[in-house]
Amino acid sequence: MSAVEDTPDGPIEVIQVLFALHQSFGAQELCGPLEVLSNAHHKLKDPDSKAFESTIAAPSQGVTSSSGLTIKADIDFKTAHDDLKYYDVLIVPGGPAIDKLLENASTASSAPEPIPLILAFAKLQQTDPSKERTLMSVGTGSMLLAQAGILQGLAATTHPDYYTKMEIVCRDAARRGDLEQTDVMEENYVVNNARFDLGENFEENPFILTKRPDGRRKSIARKGSNAWKESVKRRESNARRASLKLGGLRVITSGGVTSGLDASLYLVAAMVSHESAQEVARVLQYTWNKGVTVEGIDV
């Protein structure tokens, strides 16, 4: 299923991304990240060295956004569950239908998709920590992660209109679970379980935030990760990854529509290179606004 990019250091697998859509999803919350990832390359300006390959899963062959855009799904959710082990990244866009999905999700076990897929992806990382996986939400998609109980003991953000509701959903999830709370933060995007090399000079590290932007939650303001090709050569041990929350699953939540672009650029920087992320931002004529990383480990 994975394509492979050949380099002097050996083959680098093209990173497999699965988008999980629901009816009335936010079109920009899909298209923004998809555009960023589609423009990312292992070798700058080399169209044959694509870094990501995306697959769209939906409850039906055709799924329509809140703005009327109909997308043809590549696979249904049954196939997504069957093939879940092949994916490195799961992205969950939000949209105005999130409220209805939450109403129908009285319990995580009876919840509608994509909540069961989110739970399965998180469980997969815990049972098989040998692979580095990333779970990312865009906008109100983080509400589904909260409902699933994925965000207990982590920090997260969502669309600004949903900060209070997210705190309530996270509180209720904590009561159903192990009582671990979620730190809901007013940030552009929030990354948990990152892998990064701080280096000796913080001022020169593109993933370090030395001054925290204004917000309602105090945070550990560090950003970044080793590139995917570097982490292939220097993985942390399975035991070390398994000791992290969710088996070391990298969890990224982002705010509104443009925050999804920013979080996607972070993902490119984390898994490919910072230079690749900068090149994507240049091509899209977009200014990358960074978020924060919490509970990372220095490698």
N, C-alpha and C positions, 0 to 999 in steps of 0.2 A: 504493500500500500504506500510505502514511503518512497519518494524519489530521492536520489542521492546526488550531491554535488561533490565533485572530485577536487581536492586541493593538494598542495605539496605535502601537507601534514596527514593526508589520508582523506577518506570520504566523509562528508558532512551530510547527515540526513536533512532533507527538507522538512521543516517543522509542520506537523499536521494539526490543523485548527478545525474545530467543530463549532459552528454557530447553532444555537438552539433557539428556534423562533416559536412564537405563539401567535394566535390570531390577534390582529390589531396591534402588532409590535410597532415600535417607533422606527420609521424608515431610516432616518439619519443615524440612529443608534446601531443599525446594521451597516449601512453604506459607508459611514465614516471609518470605523475600524477596518472594514474590508478593503477600502481604498488604500489605507496606510499599509496594511500587511501585503497587499498585492504589489506595492511599489518598492518593497524592501528586497535587497539583494545582498548576498554574501560578498560579492565583488562589486564595488561601486560602478554604476552605469553599465553593468554587464547583464543584459536581459536574460541570458541563459543561466544565471546563477541565483534564481529566485530562492528566497529564504523560507517562504510560507506557502502552504497549499491549503485552501479552505474548502470545507464541505458544509452544506446547509441542511439541517434536520428540522422537520416541521411535522405537525400532526396530520397534514394532508399534503397531496402533491402540489397544490397551490395554496399559498398563505398570503393574506392581504394585510398590509400595514394600516395604521390609523389614518393615513393620508390617501389611501386608495391604491397604493403601489402593490401589485401582485407579484410575488416571487415564486419561482418554481423550485421546490425543494429537491435536493439531490437524493436524500434518503428520508424514511419515516423514523419515528422514535424507536420502533422495535429494532430496526437495523442499527440505529445509533447505539442502543444498549448492547447489541451483539458485538459491535465493532469498537466499543469504547476503549479497549486496551490499546488500540492503535493510535489514539490521539494524544497529542502533547498539551494542547490548549483547548479549553472549553469556554466559549464566550456567550454570555446571556444578555441580550439587549432588553431594555425595558419598554415602556409605552403606556398609554392610558388604560389598557386592559389589565394592568397589574392588580388594580383594586378588585376586579371581578375574580381573578385567579386566586387572590388571597381569601376572598369570601368562600370559594369552593375548596379551600385547603384547610379544613378543620383540623386534620391531622396530617403529618408528613406522609404517612403510609398510604392515605387515600387521596393525596393531593394530585392535581392535574399536572401534566408535563408543562414545563421542563423540570419541575421540582424533583421527581424521581430520578431523572437523569443527573441532576446536580448531586443528589445524595450518592448515586452509584459511582460518579466520578471521584468524589471525595473518599468513598470507601475503598475504591480501587487503589488510591495512593497509600492509604493506611495498610492495606493488605499486601501491596507490592511497592515498597518504597525504593526499589532499585531504579525506577525511572523518575525523572524530574517532570512534574506536571504543573500546569497553571490553570486556575479558575478565575475568570474575569467577568465582571458585570459592567453594564453601561447604564447610567441613569437609574431609573427605578428597578432595573433588573436585580439590584442588590437586595430589594425587598424579598425576592424569591430565595436568595441565599439565606437571608435572615429567617424566613419562615421555615426553611429546611434545617435550621439550627447550626448551619455551617459557621456562622460568625461568632459563636460563643467563645469568649476568651480572646477575641481579636479586636482590631480597630477597623472601622469601615466608614464609608460615606455614601451618599445617595443624592438624588436631585434635591436642591434646597427646599422645595415645597413639601418634601417628605421627611425631613429630619425628625420631627416629633413623632410621626407615625412609625418611622423606623425604630425609634427608641422603644415604642410600645410593642412592636412585633418582636424585637430582640429580647425585651423583658419577658414576654410570654414564652418565647422559645427557651429562655433560661430556666423558667419555672418547670417546663416540660422536661428539661435536660438535667444537667449537673449544676445548675445555678450560676454558671460562669456568665458574667455580664459582657456586653459589647460596648466598646468605646466609640460612639457615633460622633464623627468629627466633621467640621465644616472645612473640608479640603477639596482640592481639585480632583485628586485621586489618592488612594491609600493602598500601600503594598505591605502585605504580611509575608513572612517567611522568605525574604529575599536572600540571594547569595551575592556578595559583592566584596571587592577588595578596596579597602579604604585608602591604601597608599600612605605615603609619608606627608604629602602636602595636601591638606583638605581643600585649600583654595583652588587647586588645579583639578580636583576630582569633580566631574560633571554630575555625579550622583549625590553630592553632599549639599544639603541646604543649611547654610550657616546662620541664616536669619529666617525665623519662622514667620509666614504671613499671618495676618490677623485671622482669628477664628474663634470658635467657641470652645474648642477642646485643646488642651495642651498636648503636644505630641513630641515623640522622639524624631527629630527632623533629619533623617538620613535617606538617601535615595540611591538606587542603582543595583547592579548585578554584574557578575561576570558574563561575558558574551557566551552564547550557546557553544560556539566552537572551542572556547577555552574550557568550559565546564565539562565538555566531553573528554578532554584530556586530563582534567583534574577534578573529578567528582568527590564530594564528601562521601564518607562511608555510608553504607545502608543504615548502620546503627545510628549514626549521627543524624541522618535525615529522619529516620523513624522516631527519634526522640523529640522532634519538633511537633507542634500542634498539627493535627491532620496528616501526620506522616511526612511533614515537610512540603505539603501542597502550597504553592505560591498562590495567594489569594489577593486579587486586585479589584477594588471597587472604585468606580468613578462617578462624578456628579452628572451634570447635564450633558447635552448633546456634544458640545465641543470638548468637554472633559473626556469623552470617549476617544477622541482623536489624540489627546494628550496621553492618556493611558496606553493607547496602542503604540505611540511613539516610544514610550517607556519600554513596552514589551519588545520592540525592535532593538532598542539599545541593550536591553537585558539579555536577549537571546541571540542577537546577531552582532551588532557593534554600535557604539555611540555614533560613529561616523556614518553608518548606514541610516540611523534615525535622523541625523541632521540632513542627510541628502534627501530623504523622503519629505521632510518638512520643507526643504528648498523647492523640490519639484511641485509640491502642493501649494506653495506660496503661503505657508502657515507658520505662525510663531508658536513654538512648543512651550507651553506653560506647565511647569513641573509640579508634582504633588509631593507626598512624603512617604517614607518607608518606616515601618515600625517592626520591632522584634526581628531584625535581620541578624544573620550570623556572619562574622568576618571569616573569610576563607584564606 
